[in-house]
């Protein structure tokens, strides 16, 4: 290891790698679990599925209507699963 540190190119490469690794670790954001559940055909089915998404990391929100791409027809119900902080 002592001989490697005497070589200027390898020493600068090692320093650059350490700085880059530190930047990656400090600038990384924590993982988020915010996502939308599958679409359920009825409000009852949606409400029945919500307890499955409770955990120490996540909590489900209320069910809401999901519309088609035109925004005219209700195609089902879904809920948002949020990360606990």
Buried (B, 14 or more C-beta within 10 A) or exposed (E): EEEEEEEEEEEEEEEEEEEEEEEEEEEEEEEEEEEEBEEBEEBEEBBEBBEEBEEEEBBBBEBEEBEEEEEEEEEBBBBBBBEEE
